[in-house]
Amino acid sequence: MSFFIVFVPALGWGIMPIIAQLTKASPKEQLTGTTLAALFFATVWYAIHPSSLVIFPFLISFISGILWSIGQYLQFQAFQKIGVPKAIPVICGLQLIGTTLFAAMMFNEWQTRTEMIVGSLALLFILLGLILTSYQQKQHGSSNGIPLNLLFILICSALALTCYALINQLFDISGNEVILPQALGMFSSSLLINAFSKAKPRPAKVYLNVVTGGCWSVANLAFFIANGTVGTATSFPISQASIIIATLGSIFIFKEAKKRLEWLSVVSGIVSVVIGVIMISLIKTT
């Protein structure tokens, strides 16, 4: 069961950006719909699996929800400006470096020399895969690079999402204690972001993104369960296999044209990511 749970976040987080883009909503509408679903899911989950809501763990989880909202809002903005296939690898790569290395070093999840060697090689394979997957050939009069302002947005998004993934484990807060206060932090943040926006969210677009939030909620719950089972240094890199689903799905669904060299790079990147993910997943059994 724990083996299956580890791969659920990759599936949910891979489908999530595709659904969000299909709704053709603004980043604020995408965020509001997602957090609305997350709050509903968390409330139902808490009713079925109640846990004590102590002030300090509640505040930490609430803050993690705020961090997620900031990171995800910036991510939604990046999706609309440069597309899912180009934004996802950068965000996943930066998150991967921060989250996995921090968890391995601070939480001592890689304790033996073998685990450190395998884990380091796995990270190199995954990062290489992320670079290859995001490769695009230059077009006439254009560049395949990411503008500095958008790169700054991606870095800020990755930083906020990295902190969201780590902060609860840093204070040893369990999955059930996290879910509801985190969702409250997410939803409150989305309301605050909308409050400072001149354009009011369109209800129809917000409700469409409830499906986006459903995918995220299932993946998020599975992620925190996996953290407690195999540790963040293992569960987070495996969750980044979401890039395979997000990249290929968005290419096919949105009919993004790819040249032969670009397809070769995407496929090679996916293979590299899979190798890295398999190596990470084997650490706990080495």
N, C-alpha and C positions, 0 to 999 in steps of 0.2 A: 504493500500500500504506500509506504514512504517513497519507494522508487517512482511510483506513478505521480504522487503529489509534487515531486521536485520538477516535473516537466509541465505541470498545469500552468504556472506563470508564463512560460514561454508561449504557450498556445493562446492564452487570454490576452497578453500584452502584444502579441503579434497581430491578432485580429483587431484589436482596439483602434489603432490609428486608421486602418482601412475603413472601418465603420464610420468613424468620425468624419473622414473626408467624404464619404458617400452622402452624408447628410447635407453637405454644402452649407454648413452653418459657420458663423463667425467663431473665432477662438473663445470669446466669452460665452457664447451659446453652447459650444461644445463642453466647456468647463462646467457650466451650470448644470447641464443635463447629466453629465458624468457624476458630479458630486451629489446630485439629487438621488440618483440611483444608488450610489454608495451609502448614503445616509439611510435610505429605505432598507437596503440589504443588511446594514449593520444593526439597525433597530430590530429587524426580524431575527437576526442571528443572536442578538443579546437576549431577546425574549425566550429563545429556545435554549441558549447556553448562558444563563446569567452569571456574572462575575462581579466581585466587589469593585466599586469605583472609588478608589482611594485618591486623595487630592493630587499627590505628587505624580504617580503614574498617569493620572488623567491629564495633567498639564503637559507632561512630556509627549504623550500620544497626540494631544491636541496640537502641540507645536509641530509634530511630525506631519500632521494633516495640512497645516499651513505651508510647510516646506514643499509638500507634494503639490499643492495648488499652484504655488509660484512656479515650480519646475514644469508642471504639466501645461500651464497656461503659455509659458514661453515655448514649449515644445509644439503646441497647437499652432502658435504663430509661425514657427519655423516650417511646419508641414505645409502651410499655405503659401509661404514665400519661395521655398526651394524644393518642395515635394518630400514625400515620405522616404523614398529610396535614398535620397542624399542626406537627409537630416538624421534619420535613425542610426546609421553607423557611427556618426560622430558622437551623438549623445550616449549610445550604448558603450562605445569605446572609452569615453571619459569616465562614465559611471563604473565601468568594469575595473579600470585602474584604481580608482579611489576606494570603492567598496571592497573589492577582493583583497587588495594589499592591506588595507586598514584592518579588516577582519582577521586576516592571517597573522598579522603582527601583533595587534592589540589584544585579540582574543585567543591567541596561540592555537589557532585551528590547524596550522601546519606545524606539527611538532617534530617530525623526523626529517632527516636529510633527504630521504626519498620523496616525502610529501612536498618539500620545498622545491626540489628539482622538477618533479612532475608538474607541480602547480605553476612554476615559472615558465616552463616550456608550453604548458597549456595556454597561459595568458598570451604568450607570443603568437601561438597559432590563432587564437581568437582575434587578437588585434590585427594580425596580418589579414585575416578574413574580413574584418570590418573595413579595412582600407581597400581591399580588392573589390568588395561588394559595392562600395560607393564610387568606384571609378567611372568616369564619363569622359569620352573623347571630346576634344575641343571642336566647337563648331566655328564656321567662318564668322569673324567679327564678335566672337564671344569667348568666355573663359569657362573652364570646368571647375575653377576654384570657388570657394565660398567667400562672399564679401565680408570684410572685417566686422561690420556691424552685426551681421547675422551670425558670424562665428562667436562673437561676444554673447549673443543671445543663447546660442547652443551651450557655451561653456557655463553660463549662469544656470541654465536649465539642468545640466548634468550635475552641477555642484549641489543645487537644491534637492534633486532627486537622490543623490548619494547620501546626503544628510538624512533624508527621510528614511532611507533603507537601513541606516545604521543606528540612529538615535535611540530607538527602543531597545535594541540589543545591548547598547552601551550601558543602559540603566537596568538591564535584565528584566524587561517587562514582557509578559507572555502574550501570546496571540489573542486570547479572548479579552484581555484587559485593553488591548490596543484598538480593536476594531471600531467600537462605538465612539470613543472620544476622538479618534483620528478622523472618522467620517464627519463629526461635528466641526472639527477644525477645517476640513476641506470645504464643507458647505458654507461655513461662515466666511471663509476667505473668498469664495466665489461671489457671495452676496456683496462683500466689500468692494471687490473689483468692479462689479456691475454698478455699484453706487457711484463710483467715480467716472463712469462712462456716460458720454452724452447719448449714445445710441442705446435704446432699451432692447433687451433680448426679445426675440420673437418666440412666443410660447410653443408654436408648432416645431420650431427647430430645436428648442430645449428638450421637448418630449421625445423627439427622434433620438437624441443623444442619451436618453435613458438606457438604450441598448448598449451604447458605448460604455456607460457606467457599469452595466451588468457584467460585461466581459472583464472590466478592470477589477470589480469587486471579487469575483471568483478567483482571479489570478492573485490578487493581493492577499486574500485569506490563505490560499495555498502557499504563497511565498512565506508568510509568517509561520505557518505550520512546518514548512520545510526548514526554516531557520532553526527551529527548536529540535528538529530531527537530525539534520546533517550539518548544520552550521551555515553562516552567511558566506564564508569563503568558498563553499561548494554550491549552495543553492543559487546564489546570485549569478555566477558565471553561466550556469545551466539555463537560468531564466533568460539570458541574453541571446539564446537561440531564437528568441522572438524576432530577431532581425531577419531570419530566413523567411518566416511567414510574412512579415511586414513588407519586405523587399520584393519577393516574388509575387505576392498577392497584389501589391499596388501596381507592379509593372503590368501584370495581366489584366487586372480589373480596370485600370485607368488607361490601358492600351498605350503605355509609354514605349516609344520606338527605341530599339537597341541595335547597335551595330554588332558585327560578329566579334570584334575584339572586346566590346563591352560585355557581351554575353559570356565570353570565355572568362573574363575577369569576375563576373558575378558568380558563375558556377564554381570557379576556383576558390573564391572567397567563402562560399557556403561550405564547400568541402573542408576548408581550413577551420572554419568555425565548428563544424561537427567534430573534427578531430580533437580540437581543444576542449569542447564540451565533454566528450567521452573521457578524455584524460582527467579532467576535473572530477567527473563523477566516479572515477576509479580510485581517487585519493583515499576515501574512507575505507576502501577494502584492501589498500596496499599495506 
